[in-house]
Amino acid sequence: MNVCILHRNKNVESHGDFSMTTYKSFLLRNSLVAAGLLFLCVSPSLAQQAGQMPPPQVTAIEVKPQAVALSYEYAARISAFRQVDVRARVGGILLKRNFVEGAEVKAGDVLFLIDPASYQAALAQAKAQLQQAQAQLEQAQREEKRNINLFGQNAATQKARDDAISTRQLAEASVAAAQAQVQTAQLNLDYTQVTAPVGGITSLEQVSEGSLIGTTGDSGLLTSITQLDPVYVNFSFSDAEAAEVRRLIDMKKAKGEAPNLGVKISFGDGTTYDHDGVVDFTSSTIDVSTGTLQARAVVDNPTRRLLPGQFVRARVTGVSLDNAITIPEVALMQSPQGQFVYTIDQEGKAHINPVTLGQKIGNNWLVLSGLKAGDKLITEGIIKVRPGAPVQAADATPKDAKKVVQN
């Protein structure tokens, strides 16, 4: 280091006739000169130290491909698993309604009762005709037996025997027809009790008690039943995402795996539904007006929390991408040219890597291009980094590294 010594001016002491003001002015000038000399002596050392400032310290992780579970989120709408119109199969006077509107009923419960009197009479008549036909059959069977015996004794002609056989066959046909009439009359009588075809929630009754109902058009509509457990979740894939999901599923199938697409439901307030669903249908054609592919999932609904027409968020899961590269969100930078990250080369210098991103996975982003396995990615201290400048990198601690790559 250069050393400069400032000597006191002895001329001041030799001139005792100087005024005090002149003396102070003289000291001020000498002080400024001394300060300038001191600055000139020290500044080369400061400049030398400034040129030797250490590289900024950053934290970096090594990019490692791994299997990543992917998900796709869509707006969805709930629809009933099944909605059935309850209609009358026979006409008549509606005598009674046996359920509370809007209540839950089980399959087979009697919902309405139609006046059965006329159908009971028709059943009785059909049974009487059956008895008559059976009696005629028994008589024809006796005649047939007698004529066959007589023909064997050469006491009757062949025509008499054949006529007896034909009479017996006609009597059997009459019995069968009468039995069908009895069965039809019994069905009509049973239909006077209108039962629930499925279990579910009933709607308002369409026809009041005492009304005359028919079996055609709206005259036979009595109520409807909506089955709410399970329910359908309807949503639509974009054509690009549908192709991606199909490709990932085919890759898994090629490896002998059989992935199933699951669905997780969330509501508008951010809460999640406690039952997961399974995709059971995807359309084979794309809607030309929206460019989307219709899909549907089945979800259990034991508490009736999901209602038809309700809007929810559906997150489709069940597919994964092997050898995927993900980066933490804190490592991502934005420039007018696009998104980029900083990496460190073998010489310890920072470089800009433009990246193309896929979907966000937790706190990480899926990188489609721009990084490769083994790259050292700067995750902390990015604000101090300059492109092409050296950096002092410290590896992330195991705890931090785990947090960085966690989805």
HELIX and SHEET records of a PDB file:
HELIX    1   1 ASN A   11  SER A   14  1                                   4    
HELIX    2   2 MET A   20  ALA A   50  1                                  31    
HELIX    3   3 ALA A  117  GLY A  152  1                                  36    
HELIX    4   4 GLN A  158  ASP A  190  1                                  33    
HELIX    5   5 GLY A  217  GLY A  220  5                                   4    
HELIX    6   6 ASP A  239  ALA A  254  1                                  16    
HELIX    7   7 GLU A  329  ALA A  331  5                                   3    
HELIX    8   8 ILE A  382  LYS A  384  5                                   3    
HELIX    9   9 PRO A  398  VAL A  405  1                                   8    
SHEET    1   A 5 MET A 333  SER A 335  0                                        
SHEET    2   A 5 GLY A 338  ILE A 344 -1                                        
SHEET    3   A 5 LYS A 376  GLU A 380 -1                                        
SHEET    4   A 5 GLN A  57  GLU A  62 -1                                        
SHEET    5   A 5 GLN A 392  ASP A 395  1                                        
SHEET    1   B 8 GLU A 104  VAL A 105  0                                        
SHEET    2   B 8 GLY A 200  THR A 202 -1                                        
SHEET    3   B 8 LEU A 221  SER A 238 -1                                        
SHEET    4   B 8 GLN A  66  ARG A  87 -1                                        
SHEET    5   B 8 PHE A 311  PRO A 328 -1                                        
SHEET    6   B 8 GLY A 262  SER A 266 -1                                        
SHEET    7   B 8 GLY A 277  THR A 282 -1                                        
SHEET    8   B 8 THR A 292  VAL A 299 -1                                        
SHEET    1   C 7 GLU A 104  VAL A 105  0                                        
SHEET    2   C 7 GLY A 200  THR A 202 -1                                        
SHEET    3   C 7 LEU A 221  SER A 238 -1                                        
SHEET    4   C 7 GLN A  66  ARG A  87 -1                                        
SHEET    5   C 7 PHE A 311  PRO A 328 -1                                        
SHEET    6   C 7 ASN A 364  SER A 369 -1                                        
SHEET    7   C 7 THR A 356  ILE A 361 -1                                        
SHEET    1   D 4 GLN A 193  THR A 195  0                                        
SHEET    2   D 4 VAL A 110  ILE A 114 -1                                        
SHEET    3   D 4 GLY A  92  ARG A  97 -1                                        
SHEET    4   D 4 LEU A 212  ILE A 213 -1                                        
SHEET    1   E 3 MET A 333  SER A 335  0                                        
SHEET    2   E 3 GLY A 338  ILE A 344 -1                                        
SHEET    3   E 3 ALA A 350  PRO A 354 -1                                        
END                                                                             
